[in-house]
Amino acid sequence: CGHSLTERGKTNKVVLATGTGQDGNFSDAALACAMPGTAAAIYMGIKQADEIRAGLLSRGMPGDTVVTVAANVSKPSQRIVETPLNALPDTLQAQGITGNAVIMLRWNLSQRAQSCIAAE
């Protein structure tokens, strides 16, 4: 279950960001990936999944964008879960993922026209 960070014609930028700020609240740094052509890895974001989903959707990211959550990486309990952005918080809850995970997503360049058309 491996994905390239960038892919010609699909993504041309990688963002690594935290979902939780120093004060323990949501950090909008996680929304730096909210543009077509960007792949992102958001760490410390599990508790902020509702805010991350809402922020990305409000910036036009399609709700069916596939999100990969890698939990407990390099441990015997490692799990990889894929879910649509729309279902991210519900999937995390259903899977019992509460921390120590990275949220990864890609907003393809080809989705630019879809998001612009939807905004008009």
Biopython code that builds the backbone (N, CA, C, O; Angstrom):
import numpy as np
from Bio.PDB.StructureBuilder import StructureBuilder

atoms = [
    (1, "CYS", "N", (0.852, -1.181, 0.000)),
    (1, "CYS", "CA", (0.000, 0.000, 0.000)),
    (1, "CYS", "C", (0.896, 1.242, 0.000)),
    (1, "CYS", "O", (0.947, 1.983, 0.982)),
    (2, "GLY", "N", (1.590, 1.455, -1.099)),
    (2, "GLY", "CA", (2.462, 2.622, -1.165)),
    (2, "GLY", "C", (2.006, 3.590, -2.231)),
    (2, "GLY", "O", (1.475, 3.187, -3.266)),
    (3, "HIS", "N", (2.215, 4.882, -1.973)),
    (3, "HIS", "CA", (1.860, 5.920, -2.925)),
    (3, "HIS", "C", (3.041, 6.861, -3.057)),
    (3, "HIS", "O", (3.741, 7.132, -2.081)),
    (4, "SER", "N", (3.258, 7.351, -4.243)),
    (4, "SER", "CA", (4.273, 8.361, -4.480)),
    (4, "SER", "C", (3.805, 9.677, -3.872)),
    (4, "SER", "O", (2.608, 9.964, -3.869)),
    (5, "LEU", "N", (4.727, 10.475, -3.361)),
    (5, "LEU", "CA", (4.342, 11.774, -2.812)),
    (5, "LEU", "C", (3.873, 12.721, -3.903)),
    (5, "LEU", "O", (2.924, 13.482, -3.710)),
    (6, "THR", "N", (4.538, 12.674, -5.046)),
    (6, "THR", "CA", (4.099, 13.482, -6.180)),
    (6, "THR", "C", (3.975, 12.576, -7.397)),
    (6, "THR", "O", (4.591, 11.513, -7.465)),
    (7, "GLU", "N", (3.173, 13.016, -8.348)),
    (7, "GLU", "CA", (2.979, 12.242, -9.567)),
    (7, "GLU", "C", (2.745, 13.218, -10.712)),
    (7, "GLU", "O", (1.863, 14.074, -10.639)),
    (8, "ARG", "N", (3.545, 13.083, -11.776)),
    (8, "ARG", "CA", (3.423, 14.000, -12.918)),
    (8, "ARG", "C", (1.985, 14.104, -13.392)),
    (8, "ARG", "O", (1.308, 13.098, -13.605)),
    (9, "GLY", "N", (1.539, 15.324, -13.551)),
    (9, "GLY", "CA", (0.202, 15.569, -14.043)),
    (9, "GLY", "C", (-0.892, 15.474, -12.989)),
    (9, "GLY", "O", (-2.050, 15.788, -13.266)),
    (10, "LYS", "N", (-0.532, 15.043, -11.778)),
    (10, "LYS", "CA", (-1.530, 14.913, -10.717)),
    (10, "LYS", "C", (-1.193, 15.784, -9.509)),
    (10, "LYS", "O", (-2.015, 16.594, -9.077)),
    (11, "THR", "N", (0.003, 15.621, -8.966)),
    (11, "THR", "CA", (0.428, 16.438, -7.828)),
    (11, "THR", "C", (1.841, 16.935, -8.073)),
    (11, "THR", "O", (2.680, 16.210, -8.607)),
    (12, "ASN", "N", (2.098, 18.173, -7.681)),
    (12, "ASN", "CA", (3.428, 18.752, -7.888)),
    (12, "ASN", "C", (3.964, 19.445, -6.647)),
    (12, "ASN", "O", (4.960, 20.165, -6.716)),
    (13, "LYS", "N", (3.308, 19.231, -5.509)),
    (13, "LYS", "CA", (3.736, 19.853, -4.260)),
    (13, "LYS", "C", (3.406, 18.918, -3.109)),
    (13, "LYS", "O", (2.400, 18.209, -3.142)),
    (14, "VAL", "N", (4.268, 18.921, -2.076)),
    (14, "VAL", "CA", (4.046, 18.121, -0.878)),
    (14, "VAL", "C", (4.039, 19.056, 0.321)),
    (14, "VAL", "O", (4.919, 19.907, 0.453)),
    (15, "VAL", "N", (3.050, 18.903, 1.195)),
    (15, "VAL", "CA", (2.946, 19.698, 2.416)),
    (15, "VAL", "C", (2.974, 18.750, 3.609)),
    (15, "VAL", "O", (2.231, 17.770, 3.654)),
    (16, "LEU", "N", (3.839, 19.053, 4.573)),
    (16, "LEU", "CA", (3.856, 18.344, 5.851)),
    (16, "LEU", "C", (3.395, 19.364, 6.884)),
    (16, "LEU", "O", (3.993, 20.432, 7.011)),
    (17, "ALA", "N", (2.343, 19.044, 7.617)),
    (17, "ALA", "CA", (1.778, 20.019, 8.545)),
    (17, "ALA", "C", (1.234, 19.331, 9.790)),
    (17, "ALA", "O", (0.944, 18.135, 9.786)),
    (18, "THR", "N", (1.105, 20.112, 10.845)),
    (18, "THR", "CA", (0.494, 19.618, 12.070)),
    (18, "THR", "C", (-0.979, 19.996, 12.090)),
    (18, "THR", "O", (-1.363, 21.046, 11.575)),
    (19, "GLY", "N", (-1.791, 19.153, 12.677)),
    (19, "GLY", "CA", (-3.204, 19.451, 12.815)),
    (19, "GLY", "C", (-3.533, 20.068, 14.166)),
    (19, "GLY", "O", (-4.634, 20.577, 14.374)),
    (20, "THR", "N", (-2.565, 20.018, 15.088)),
    (20, "THR", "CA", (-2.774, 20.530, 16.437)),
    (20, "THR", "C", (-1.674, 21.527, 16.770)),
    (20, "THR", "O", (-0.486, 21.221, 16.663)),
    (21, "GLY", "N", (-2.084, 22.716, 17.174)),
    (21, "GLY", "CA", (-1.126, 23.757, 17.529)),
    (21, "GLY", "C", (-0.569, 23.585, 18.930)),
    (21, "GLY", "O", (-0.941, 22.658, 19.649)),
    (22, "GLN", "N", (0.320, 24.480, 19.310)),
    (22, "GLN", "CA", (0.981, 24.428, 20.606)),
    (22, "GLN", "C", (-0.020, 24.453, 21.763)),
    (22, "GLN", "O", (0.216, 23.852, 22.811)),
    (23, "ASP", "N", (-1.139, 25.154, 21.565)),
    (23, "ASP", "CA", (-2.147, 25.261, 22.618)),
    (23, "ASP", "C", (-3.068, 24.041, 22.690)),
    (23, "ASP", "O", (-3.966, 23.994, 23.531)),
    (24, "GLY", "N", (-2.851, 23.055, 21.814)),
    (24, "GLY", "CA", (-3.664, 21.851, 21.806)),
    (24, "GLY", "C", (-4.923, 21.953, 20.969)),
    (24, "GLY", "O", (-5.684, 20.990, 20.864)),
    (25, "ASN", "N", (-5.148, 23.117, 20.372)),
    (25, "ASN", "CA", (-6.321, 23.327, 19.529)),
    (25, "ASN", "C", (-5.961, 23.147, 18.055)),
    (25, "ASN", "O", (-4.791, 22.990, 17.706)),
    (26, "PHE", "N", (-6.971, 23.172, 17.204)),
    (26, "PHE", "CA", (-6.797, 23.025, 15.767)),
    (26, "PHE", "C", (-5.797, 24.048, 15.228)),
    (26, "PHE", "O", (-5.831, 25.223, 15.594)),
    (27, "SER", "N", (-4.908, 23.579, 14.354)),
    (27, "SER", "CA", (-3.938, 24.446, 13.683)),
    (27, "SER", "C", (-4.296, 24.502, 12.204)),
    (27, "SER", "O", (-4.320, 23.474, 11.527)),
    (28, "ASP", "N", (-4.574, 25.699, 11.707)),
    (28, "ASP", "CA", (-4.953, 25.784, 10.297)),
    (28, "ASP", "C", (-3.774, 25.563, 9.360)),
    (28, "ASP", "O", (-3.935, 25.652, 8.142)),
    (29, "ALA", "N", (-2.594, 25.278, 9.900)),
    (29, "ALA", "CA", (-1.461, 24.886, 9.058)),
    (29, "ALA", "C", (-1.816, 23.633, 8.262)),
    (29, "ALA", "O", (-1.292, 23.407, 7.171)),
    (30, "ALA", "N", (-2.705, 22.831, 8.818)),
    (30, "ALA", "CA", (-3.123, 21.607, 8.144)),
    (30, "ALA", "C", (-3.881, 21.900, 6.859)),
    (30, "ALA", "O", (-4.023, 21.021, 6.010)),
    (31, "LEU", "N", (-4.367, 23.121, 6.707)),
    (31, "LEU", "CA", (-5.140, 23.466, 5.518)),
    (31, "LEU", "C", (-4.275, 24.031, 4.404)),
    (31, "LEU", "O", (-4.793, 24.413, 3.355)),
    (32, "ALA", "N", (-2.967, 24.090, 4.614)),
    (32, "ALA", "CA", (-2.060, 24.576, 3.575)),
    (32, "ALA", "C", (-2.129, 23.692, 2.335)),
    (32, "ALA", "O", (-1.707, 24.099, 1.253)),
    (33, "CYS", "N", (-2.654, 22.499, 2.492)),
    (33, "CYS", "CA", (-2.751, 21.569, 1.368)),
    (33, "CYS", "C", (-4.022, 21.780, 0.567)),
    (33, "CYS", "O", (-4.296, 21.022, -0.362)),
    (34, "ALA", "N", (-4.789, 22.779, 0.903)),
    (34, "ALA", "CA", (-6.104, 22.946, 0.284)),
    (34, "ALA", "C", (-6.030, 23.639, -1.062)),
    (34, "ALA", "O", (-6.564, 24.732, -1.250)),
    (35, "MET", "N", (-5.357, 22.981, -1.997)),
    (35, "MET", "CA", (-5.324, 23.466, -3.372)),
    (35, "MET", "C", (-4.989, 22.306, -4.298)),
    (35, "MET", "O", (-4.224, 21.413, -3.933)),
    (36, "PRO", "N", (-5.555, 22.321, -5.482)),
    (36, "PRO", "CA", (-5.270, 21.237, -6.426)),
    (36, "PRO", "C", (-3.773, 21.116, -6.705)),
    (36, "PRO", "O", (-3.049, 22.110, -6.760)),
    (37, "GLY", "N", (-3.338, 19.887, -6.876)),
    (37, "GLY", "CA", (-1.937, 19.617, -7.188)),
    (37, "GLY", "C", (-1.077, 19.372, -5.966)),
    (37, "GLY", "O", (0.149, 19.323, -6.068)),
    (38, "THR", "N", (-1.710, 19.217, -4.802)),
    (38, "THR", "CA", (-0.959, 19.087, -3.557)),
    (38, "THR", "C", (-1.215, 17.745, -2.880)),
    (38, "THR", "O", (-2.351, 17.280, -2.786)),
    (39, "ALA", "N", (-0.134, 17.140, -2.414)),
    (39, "ALA", "CA", (-0.213, 15.971, -1.545)),
    (39, "ALA", "C", (0.141, 16.460, -0.148)),
    (39, "ALA", "O", (0.986, 17.342, 0.007)),
    (40, "ALA", "N", (-0.498, 15.894, 0.866)),
    (40, "ALA", "CA", (-0.245, 16.358, 2.230)),
    (40, "ALA", "C", (-0.160, 15.199, 3.196)),
    (40, "ALA", "O", (-0.814, 14.169, 3.028)),
    (41, "ALA", "N", (0.661, 15.392, 4.211)),
    (41, "ALA", "CA", (0.734, 14.495, 5.355)),
    (41, "ALA", "C", (0.499, 15.373, 6.582)),
    (41, "ALA", "O", (1.287, 16.271, 6.880)),
    (42, "ILE", "N", (-0.581, 15.103, 7.276)),
    (42, "ILE", "CA", (-0.951, 15.888, 8.447)),
    (42, "ILE", "C", (-0.748, 15.011, 9.677)),
    (42, "ILE", "O", (-1.412, 13.987, 9.843)),
    (43, "TYR", "N", (0.178, 15.428, 10.534)),
    (43, "TYR", "CA", (0.437, 14.668, 11.743)),
    (43, "TYR", "C", (-0.207, 15.402, 12.922)),
    (43, "TYR", "O", (-0.501, 16.594, 12.829)),
    (44, "MET", "N", (-0.419, 14.701, 14.010)),
    (44, "MET", "CA", (-1.110, 15.237, 15.193)),
    (44, "MET", "C", (-2.460, 15.851, 14.797)),
    (44, "MET", "O", (-2.822, 16.928, 15.270)),
    (45, "GLY", "N", (-3.192, 15.160, 13.933)),
    (45, "GLY", "CA", (-4.454, 15.701, 13.455)),
    (45, "GLY", "C", (-5.678, 14.848, 13.752)),
    (45, "GLY", "O", (-6.792, 15.229, 13.392)),
    (46, "ILE", "N", (-5.499, 13.721, 14.390)),
    (46, "ILE", "CA", (-6.622, 12.809, 14.603)),
    (46, "ILE", "C", (-7.721, 13.468, 15.436)),
    (46, "ILE", "O", (-8.900, 13.362, 15.097)),
    (47, "LYS", "N", (-7.351, 14.141, 16.509)),
    (47, "LYS", "CA", (-8.350, 14.798, 17.359)),
    (47, "LYS", "C", (-8.995, 15.995, 16.661)),
    (47, "LYS", "O", (-10.041, 16.482, 17.090)),
    (48, "GLN", "N", (-8.368, 16.459, 15.592)),
    (48, "GLN", "CA", (-8.866, 17.621, 14.854)),
    (48, "GLN", "C", (-9.532, 17.213, 13.541)),
    (48, "GLN", "O", (-9.732, 18.057, 12.666)),
    (49, "ALA", "N", (-9.875, 15.947, 13.392)),
    (49, "ALA", "CA", (-10.396, 15.439, 12.116)),
    (49, "ALA", "C", (-11.640, 16.192, 11.642)),
    (49, "ALA", "O", (-11.778, 16.451, 10.446)),
    (50, "ASP", "N", (-12.544, 16.547, 12.550)),
    (50, "ASP", "CA", (-13.741, 17.306, 12.146)),
    (50, "ASP", "C", (-13.362, 18.644, 11.529)),
    (50, "ASP", "O", (-13.888, 19.021, 10.481)),
    (51, "GLU", "N", (-12.439, 19.368, 12.187)),
    (51, "GLU", "CA", (-12.021, 20.678, 11.698)),
    (51, "GLU", "C", (-11.236, 20.579, 10.395)),
    (51, "GLU", "O", (-11.380, 21.419, 9.506)),
    (52, "ILE", "N", (-10.403, 19.543, 10.291)),
    (52, "ILE", "CA", (-9.639, 19.338, 9.060)),
    (52, "ILE", "C", (-10.599, 19.065, 7.902)),
    (52, "ILE", "O", (-10.491, 19.683, 6.843)),
    (53, "ARG", "N", (-11.531, 18.143, 8.105)),
    (53, "ARG", "CA", (-12.508, 17.839, 7.055)),
    (53, "ARG", "C", (-13.281, 19.093, 6.652)),
    (53, "ARG", "O", (-13.379, 19.405, 5.465)),
    (54, "ALA", "N", (-13.825, 19.807, 7.619)),
    (54, "ALA", "CA", (-14.623, 21.008, 7.327)),
    (54, "ALA", "C", (-13.801, 22.056, 6.594)),
    (54, "ALA", "O", (-14.291, 22.674, 5.649)),
    (55, "GLY", "N", (-12.564, 22.264, 7.015)),
    (55, "GLY", "CA", (-11.708, 23.257, 6.372)),
    (55, "GLY", "C", (-11.370, 22.905, 4.936)),
    (55, "GLY", "O", (-11.385, 23.766, 4.057)),
    (56, "LEU", "N", (-11.065, 21.636, 4.701)),
    (56, "LEU", "CA", (-10.733, 21.204, 3.343)),
    (56, "LEU", "C", (-11.956, 21.274, 2.431)),
    (56, "LEU", "O", (-11.853, 21.717, 1.287)),
    (57, "LEU", "N", (-13.104, 20.842, 2.930)),
    (57, "LEU", "CA", (-14.328, 20.913, 2.128)),
    (57, "LEU", "C", (-14.698, 22.366, 1.824)),
    (57, "LEU", "O", (-15.147, 22.668, 0.718)),
    (58, "SER", "N", (-14.515, 23.261, 2.783)),
    (58, "SER", "CA", (-14.866, 24.668, 2.554)),
    (58, "SER", "C", (-13.943, 25.329, 1.540)),
    (58, "SER", "O", (-14.294, 26.353, 0.954)),
    (59, "ARG", "N", (-12.776, 24.754, 1.332)),
    (59, "ARG", "CA", (-11.833, 25.279, 0.339)),
    (59, "ARG", "C", (-12.014, 24.604, -1.016)),
    (59, "ARG", "O", (-11.266, 24.878, -1.955)),
    (60, "GLY", "N", (-13.007, 23.724, -1.117)),
    (60, "GLY", "CA", (-13.331, 23.119, -2.400)),
    (60, "GLY", "C", (-12.791, 21.734, -2.654)),
    (60, "GLY", "O", (-12.990, 21.193, -3.741)),
    (61, "MET", "N", (-12.108, 21.133, -1.681)),
    (61, "MET", "CA", (-11.617, 19.776, -1.896)),
    (61, "MET", "C", (-12.834, 18.841, -2.015)),
    (61, "MET", "O", (-13.725, 18.879, -1.166)),
    (62, "PRO", "N", (-12.874, 18.019, -3.047)),
    (62, "PRO", "CA", (-14.008, 17.109, -3.217)),
    (62, "PRO", "C", (-14.157, 16.153, -2.032)),
    (62, "PRO", "O", (-13.168, 15.623, -1.527)),
    (63, "GLY", "N", (-15.378, 15.943, -1.601)),
    (63, "GLY", "CA", (-15.651, 15.071, -0.465)),
    (63, "GLY", "C", (-15.294, 13.622, -0.709)),
    (63, "GLY", "O", (-15.123, 12.856, 0.240)),
    (64, "ASP", "N", (-15.177, 13.230, -1.988)),
    (64, "ASP", "CA", (-14.816, 11.843, -2.293)),
    (64, "ASP", "C", (-13.306, 11.645, -2.424)),
    (64, "ASP", "O", (-12.851, 10.568, -2.809)),
    (65, "THR", "N", (-12.525, 12.686, -2.104)),
    (65, "THR", "CA", (-11.065, 12.553, -2.110)),
    (65, "THR", "C", (-10.670, 11.444, -1.134)),
    (65, "THR", "O", (-11.114, 11.432, 0.014)),
    (66, "VAL", "N", (-9.845, 10.525, -1.590)),
    (66, "VAL", "CA", (-9.418, 9.416, -0.735)),
    (66, "VAL", "C", (-8.367, 9.910, 0.261)),
    (66, "VAL", "O", (-7.375, 10.539, -0.109)),
    (67, "VAL", "N", (-8.617, 9.606, 1.521)),
    (67, "VAL", "CA", (-7.707, 9.941, 2.611)),
    (67, "VAL", "C", (-7.153, 8.630, 3.154)),
    (67, "VAL", "O", (-7.901, 7.688, 3.415)),
    (68, "THR", "N", (-5.838, 8.580, 3.320)),
    (68, "THR", "CA", (-5.195, 7.410, 3.906)),
    (68, "THR", "C", (-4.728, 7.775, 5.305)),
    (68, "THR", "O", (-4.063, 8.793, 5.497)),
    (69, "VAL", "N", (-5.072, 6.953, 6.273)),
    (69, "VAL", "CA", (-4.640, 7.172, 7.654)),
    (69, "VAL", "C", (-3.704, 6.026, 8.015)),
    (69, "VAL", "O", (-4.082, 4.856, 7.954)),
    (70, "ALA", "N", (-2.478, 6.381, 8.391)),
    (70, "ALA", "CA", (-1.495, 5.396, 8.815)),
    (70, "ALA", "C", (-1.338, 5.517, 10.332)),
    (70, "ALA", "O", (-0.815, 6.513, 10.831)),
    (71, "ALA", "N", (-1.792, 4.506, 11.049)),
    (71, "ALA", "CA", (-1.777, 4.521, 12.512)),
    (71, "ALA", "C", (-0.726, 3.558, 13.047)),
    (71, "ALA", "O", (-0.539, 2.460, 12.522)),
    (72, "ASN", "N", (-0.046, 3.991, 14.103)),
    (72, "ASN", "CA", (0.957, 3.161, 14.784)),
    (72, "ASN", "C", (2.003, 2.611, 13.828)),
    (72, "ASN", "O", (2.376, 1.441, 13.903)),
    (73, "VAL", "N", (2.470, 3.467, 12.929)),
    (73, "VAL", "CA", (3.440, 3.061, 11.913)),
    (73, "VAL", "C", (4.695, 2.483, 12.565)),
    (73, "VAL", "O", (5.206, 3.027, 13.544)),
    (74, "SER", "N", (5.170, 1.405, 12.023)),
    (74, "SER", "CA", (6.361, 0.654, 12.426)),
    (74, "SER", "C", (6.188, -0.086, 13.749)),
    (74, "SER", "O", (7.171, -0.529, 14.343)),
    (75, "LYS", "N", (4.967, -0.221, 14.208)),
    (75, "LYS", "CA", (4.679, -0.993, 15.417)),
    (75, "LYS", "C", (3.912, -2.246, 15.010)),
    (75, "LYS", "O", (3.324, -2.278, 13.929)),
    (76, "PRO", "N", (3.904, -3.268, 15.842)),
    (76, "PRO", "CA", (3.137, -4.477, 15.513)),
    (76, "PRO", "C", (1.646, -4.186, 15.280)),
    (76, "PRO", "O", (0.975, -4.929, 14.564)),
    (77, "SER", "N", (1.135, -3.116, 15.878)),
    (77, "SER", "CA", (-0.282, -2.777, 15.738)),
    (77, "SER", "C", (-0.560, -1.819, 14.573)),
    (77, "SER", "O", (-1.635, -1.224, 14.494)),
    (78, "GLN", "N", (0.420, -1.677, 13.668)),
    (78, "GLN", "CA", (0.269, -0.763, 12.522)),
    (78, "GLN", "C", (-0.983, -1.088, 11.729)),
    (78, "GLN", "O", (-1.307, -2.250, 11.486)),
    (79, "ARG", "N", (-1.695, -0.002, 11.321)),
    (79, "ARG", "CA", (-2.875, -0.158, 10.474)),
    (79, "ARG", "C", (-2.890, 0.946, 9.433)),
    (79, "ARG", "O", (-2.498, 2.079, 9.712)),
    (80, "ILE", "N", (-3.341, 0.615, 8.238)),
    (80, "ILE", "CA", (-3.538, 1.570, 7.155)),
    (80, "ILE", "C", (-5.022, 1.527, 6.804)),
    (80, "ILE", "O", (-5.562, 0.469, 6.483)),
    (81, "VAL", "N", (-5.677, 2.687, 6.869)),
    (81, "VAL", "CA", (-7.112, 2.775, 6.605)),
    (81, "VAL", "C", (-7.339, 3.824, 5.529)),
    (81, "VAL", "O", (-6.761, 4.909, 5.596)),
    (82, "GLU", "N", (-8.163, 3.523, 4.547)),
    (82, "GLU", "CA", (-8.530, 4.501, 3.520)),
    (82, "GLU", "C", (-10.009, 4.821, 3.645)),
    (82, "GLU", "O", (-10.831, 3.942, 3.907)),
    (83, "THR", "N", (-10.338, 6.105, 3.452)),
    (83, "THR", "CA", (-11.712, 6.568, 3.588)),
    (83, "THR", "C", (-11.905, 7.827, 2.755)),
    (83, "THR", "O", (-10.941, 8.558, 2.530)),
    (84, "PRO", "N", (-13.115, 8.102, 2.293)),
    (84, "PRO", "CA", (-13.348, 9.392, 1.637)),
    (84, "PRO", "C", (-13.256, 10.520, 2.670)),
    (84, "PRO", "O", (-13.562, 10.320, 3.845)),
    (85, "LEU", "N", (-12.838, 11.689, 2.227)),
    (85, "LEU", "CA", (-12.734, 12.843, 3.116)),
    (85, "LEU", "C", (-14.030, 13.068, 3.887)),
    (85, "LEU", "O", (-13.994, 13.338, 5.088)),
    (86, "ASN", "N", (-15.166, 12.961, 3.216)),
    (86, "ASN", "CA", (-16.470, 13.159, 3.875)),
    (86, "ASN", "C", (-16.642, 12.298, 5.119)),
    (86, "ASN", "O", (-17.285, 12.718, 6.080)),
    (87, "ALA", "N", (-16.078, 11.111, 5.108)),
    (87, "ALA", "CA", (-16.287, 10.140, 6.189)),
    (87, "ALA", "C", (-15.125, 10.071, 7.176)),
    (87, "ALA", "O", (-15.119, 9.204, 8.049)),
    (88, "LEU", "N", (-14.151, 10.955, 7.060)),
    (88, "LEU", "CA", (-12.938, 10.844, 7.875)),
    (88, "LEU", "C", (-13.212, 10.715, 9.372)),
    (88, "LEU", "O", (-12.784, 9.723, 9.962)),
    (89, "PRO", "N", (-13.892, 11.650, 10.016)),
    (89, "PRO", "CA", (-14.084, 11.513, 11.466)),
    (89, "PRO", "C", (-14.845, 10.249, 11.863)),
    (89, "PRO", "O", (-14.505, 9.597, 12.850)),
    (90, "ASP", "N", (-15.871, 9.909, 11.093)),
    (90, "ASP", "CA", (-16.659, 8.709, 11.402)),
    (90, "ASP", "C", (-15.821, 7.441, 11.254)),
    (90, "ASP", "O", (-15.930, 6.519, 12.062)),
    (91, "THR", "N", (-14.986, 7.403, 10.219)),
    (91, "THR", "CA", (-14.125, 6.239, 10.000)),
    (91, "THR", "C", (-13.109, 6.099, 11.127)),
    (91, "THR", "O", (-12.869, 4.993, 11.612)),
    (92, "LEU", "N", (-12.512, 7.211, 11.544)),
    (92, "LEU", "CA", (-11.545, 7.160, 12.648)),
    (92, "LEU", "C", (-12.204, 6.614, 13.901)),
    (92, "LEU", "O", (-11.631, 5.776, 14.598)),
    (93, "GLN", "N", (-13.405, 7.086, 14.186)),
    (93, "GLN", "CA", (-14.122, 6.613, 15.373)),
    (93, "GLN", "C", (-14.457, 5.122, 15.241)),
    (93, "GLN", "O", (-14.247, 4.351, 16.177)),
    (94, "ALA", "N", (-14.974, 4.724, 14.087)),
    (94, "ALA", "CA", (-15.351, 3.321, 13.876)),
    (94, "ALA", "C", (-14.148, 2.387, 13.968)),
    (94, "ALA", "O", (-14.269, 1.252, 14.430)),
    (95, "GLN", "N", (-12.983, 2.873, 13.524)),
    (95, "GLN", "CA", (-11.771, 2.056, 13.544)),
    (95, "GLN", "C", (-11.020, 2.148, 14.875)),
    (95, "GLN", "O", (-10.034, 1.439, 15.081)),
    (96, "GLY", "N", (-11.481, 3.017, 15.777)),
    (96, "GLY", "CA", (-10.826, 3.165, 17.078)),
    (96, "GLY", "C", (-9.475, 3.849, 17.001)),
    (96, "GLY", "O", (-8.624, 3.635, 17.864)),
    (97, "ILE", "N", (-9.264, 4.667, 15.983)),
    (97, "ILE", "CA", (-7.993, 5.387, 15.835)),
    (97, "ILE", "C", (-8.113, 6.705, 16.590)),
    (97, "ILE", "O", (-8.912, 7.569, 16.230)),
    (98, "THR", "N", (-7.314, 6.847, 17.633)),
    (98, "THR", "CA", (-7.422, 8.024, 18.500)),
    (98, "THR", "C", (-6.153, 8.861, 18.556)),
    (98, "THR", "O", (-6.185, 9.975, 19.078)),
    (99, "GLY", "N", (-5.072, 8.376, 18.051)),
    (99, "GLY", "CA", (-3.822, 9.136, 18.091)),
    (99, "GLY", "C", (-2.725, 8.370, 17.397)),
    (99, "GLY", "O", (-2.951, 7.284, 16.864)),
    (100, "ASN", "N", (-1.523, 8.944, 17.404)),
    (100, "ASN", "CA", (-0.350, 8.313, 16.814)),
    (100, "ASN", "C", (-0.628, 7.849, 15.386)),
    (100, "ASN", "O", (-0.437, 6.683, 15.041)),
    (101, "ALA", "N", (-1.085, 8.799, 14.565)),
    (101, "ALA", "CA", (-1.402, 8.477, 13.175)),
    (101, "ALA", "C", (-1.127, 9.684, 12.296)),
    (101, "ALA", "O", (-1.077, 10.820, 12.767)),
    (102, "VAL", "N", (-0.950, 9.416, 11.014)),
    (102, "VAL", "CA", (-0.735, 10.464, 10.020)),
    (102, "VAL", "C", (-1.877, 10.391, 9.021)),
    (102, "VAL", "O", (-2.230, 9.315, 8.539)),
    (103, "ILE", "N", (-2.453, 11.554, 8.713)),
    (103, "ILE", "CA", (-3.515, 11.663, 7.721)),
    (103, "ILE", "C", (-2.864, 12.091, 6.415)),
    (103, "ILE", "O", (-2.225, 13.142, 6.358)),
    (104, "MET", "N", (-3.017, 11.294, 5.367)),
    (104, "MET", "CA", (-2.398, 11.611, 4.081)),
    (104, "MET", "C", (-3.463, 11.747, 3.011)),
    (104, "MET", "O", (-4.409, 10.960, 2.962)),
    (105, "LEU", "N", (-3.308, 12.742, 2.159)),
    (105, "LEU", "CA", (-4.276, 12.947, 1.087)),
    (105, "LEU", "C", (-3.619, 13.605, -0.106)),
    (105, "LEU", "O", (-2.551, 14.207, 0.004)),
    (106, "ARG", "N", (-4.279, 13.478, -1.253)),
    (106, "ARG", "CA", (-3.823, 14.083, -2.504)),
    (106, "ARG", "C", (-5.003, 14.747, -3.188)),
    (106, "ARG", "O", (-6.055, 14.138, -3.384)),
    (107, "TRP", "N", (-4.807, 16.010, -3.548)),
    (107, "TRP", "CA", (-5.826, 16.742, -4.317)),
    (107, "TRP", "C", (-5.245, 16.909, -5.709)),
    (107, "TRP", "O", (-4.382, 17.758, -5.931)),
    (108, "ASN", "N", (-5.716, 16.098, -6.647)),
    (108, "ASN", "CA", (-5.156, 16.064, -7.993)),
    (108, "ASN", "C", (-5.407, 17.352, -8.767)),
    (108, "ASN", "O", (-6.427, 18.019, -8.589)),
    (109, "LEU", "N", (-4.449, 17.684, -9.633)),
    (109, "LEU", "CA", (-4.592, 18.851, -10.506)),
    (109, "LEU", "C", (-5.856, 18.772, -11.352)),
    (109, "LEU", "O", (-6.489, 19.795, -11.614)),
    (110, "SER", "N", (-6.226, 17.580, -11.777)),
    (110, "SER", "CA", (-7.402, 17.416, -12.635)),
    (110, "SER", "C", (-8.682, 17.817, -11.919)),
    (110, "SER", "O", (-9.698, 18.064, -12.569)),
    (111, "GLN", "N", (-8.654, 17.885, -10.609)),
    (111, "GLN", "CA", (-9.841, 18.267, -9.849)),
    (111, "GLN", "C", (-10.009, 19.782, -9.787)),
    (111, "GLN", "O", (-11.000, 20.274, -9.247)),
    (112, "ARG", "N", (-9.050, 20.523, -10.336)),
    (112, "ARG", "CA", (-9.121, 21.980, -10.336)),
    (112, "ARG", "C", (-10.395, 22.461, -11.030)),
    (112, "ARG", "O", (-11.124, 23.287, -10.481)),
    (113, "ALA", "N", (-10.668, 21.952, -12.227)),
    (113, "ALA", "CA", (-11.834, 22.381, -12.984)),
    (113, "ALA", "C", (-13.118, 22.016, -12.239)),
    (113, "ALA", "O", (-14.067, 22.799, -12.220)),
    (114, "GLN", "N", (-13.150, 20.837, -11.631)),
    (114, "GLN", "CA", (-14.341, 20.431, -10.884)),
    (114, "GLN", "C", (-14.607, 21.375, -9.729)),
    (114, "GLN", "O", (-15.751, 21.761, -9.492)),
    (115, "SER", "N", (-13.550, 21.756, -9.001)),
    (115, "SER", "CA", (-13.770, 22.632, -7.851)),
    (115, "SER", "C", (-14.138, 24.020, -8.294)),
    (115, "SER", "O", (-14.928, 24.682, -7.621)),
    (116, "CYS", "N", (-13.590, 24.498, -9.419)),
    (116, "CYS", "CA", (-13.939, 25.825, -9.917)),
    (116, "CYS", "C", (-15.359, 25.846, -10.445)),
    (116, "CYS", "O", (-16.082, 26.819, -10.230)),
    (117, "ILE", "N", (-15.770, 24.799, -11.129)),
    (117, "ILE", "CA", (-17.137, 24.733, -11.662)),
    (117, "ILE", "C", (-18.128, 24.684, -10.508)),
    (117, "ILE", "O", (-19.173, 25.333, -10.558)),
    (118, "ALA", "N", (-17.805, 23.915, -9.465)),
    (118, "ALA", "CA", (-18.706, 23.793, -8.332)),
    (118, "ALA", "C", (-18.853, 25.117, -7.592)),
    (118, "ALA", "O", (-19.901, 25.381, -7.002)),
    (119, "ALA", "N", (-17.817, 25.954, -7.617)),
    (119, "ALA", "CA", (-17.848, 27.218, -6.895)),
    (119, "ALA", "C", (-18.628, 28.282, -7.656)),
    (119, "ALA", "O", (-19.048, 29.275, -7.062)),
    (120, "GLU", "N", (-18.830, 28.096, -8.958)),
    (120, "GLU", "CA", (-19.508, 29.129, -9.746)),
    (120, "GLU", "C", (-21.005, 29.073, -9.623)),
    (120, "GLU", "O", (-21.706, 29.882, -10.231)),
]
sb = StructureBuilder()
sb.init_structure("model")
sb.init_model(0)
sb.init_chain("A")
sb.init_seg("    ")
for serial, (resi, resn, name, xyz) in enumerate(atoms, 1):
    if name == "N":
        sb.init_residue(resn, " ", resi, " ")
    sb.init_atom(name, np.array(xyz, "f"), 0.0, 1.0, " ", f" {name:<3s}", serial, name[0])
structure = sb.get_structure()
